[in-house]
């Protein structure tokens, strides 16, 4: 399966926890395509941020299950989509400008 990098990386996840990871361990959190593997995610990050010349040291991924949600005004339930989160560790001194 060959995907372009803009189809692998969906968006960065900017939360309080991800900001702590960025400051302490030079780690960045992204929402990625659930079918992408670690090697594809690594290549996509290095291709997207080619101008900053970042080098990915490690990629940790986790599959997040979609939550059960009730429909407004009815008793039926639905489910949000399953998604995948990737925590990218960059080498010391590298940085990504997200915002």
N, C-alpha and C positions, 0 to 999 in steps of 0.2 A: 504494500500500500504506500503510494507516494503522495504526500500532501505538500502544498506550498506552505511556507512558514506563516503567512497571514491567516491560514486556515487552521493551523495547529495552536497558535497562541490566541486566545479569545480576548482577554483583557487582564490588566493587573488587578489584584485585590488589595485595596488600601484600607486597612483597619488599624486599630490600635496595636493589636498583636503583630501584624505584619511590619509596622513601623519599628517596633521593638526588635524584631528579627533583623531588620535592615541596619539598625544602629549597632547592635551587639555583634552579629555574626556575618555581616555583609551578605545577607540572604534576602531574596525577593520572592514574592508569592504571586502566582499567575493562575488564572482559570484557563484550562487547556481543553483541547478536543479529547473526549474519552477514549478514542481509538488510537491516540498517539502514544508511542513508547518513549522511554527516557532518552534514547539516542536521537530521535527525531526532535524532541523538545530542546535538547542541548544545541543541536544544529540550528534550529529555528531562532533561538535566543541570540546565538552568535551572529546569525545572518541579519536579524532585525537591528541589532545594535552594533553593526559593523563599523560605523563612524567612531564610536567610543572605544573600539577595539577591546571588547570585554572577552574574558576567557572563563568559561563555565568549569568549575571544579567538580561539582556534584549536583545531581538532580534527585530529589525525593518526591514521589507522587503518592496521592491517596485518592481513592474513589469515594465520593460523597453521595449518599443516597438522597433522593428527592423526598421532601416532606409530604405527609398526608395533609391535605387541606380540605376544609368543608366549603361547599359552595354557598354563596350568599343567598339567604332566604329559602334554602332547601336543605333536606337532610342527606343529600348525596355527597359523597366524598370524591375528591380527585387527588392526583399526585403531581407534584412538581417534577421536572425532569432530573434524572441523575446527571452528575457532572464530575469532573476530575480537577483536582488542585495539584499544582506543582510548586515545590519550594526549590528555588535555584540558588546555589551557593557560588559566588564569584571569587576569583583569586584576590588576595590582599591588594588594596590600592585601586581596584576597578570599581566603577560606580555606574548606575543607570539613572538617567534623568526621566522620571515618570510623569511628573506634573510640571 
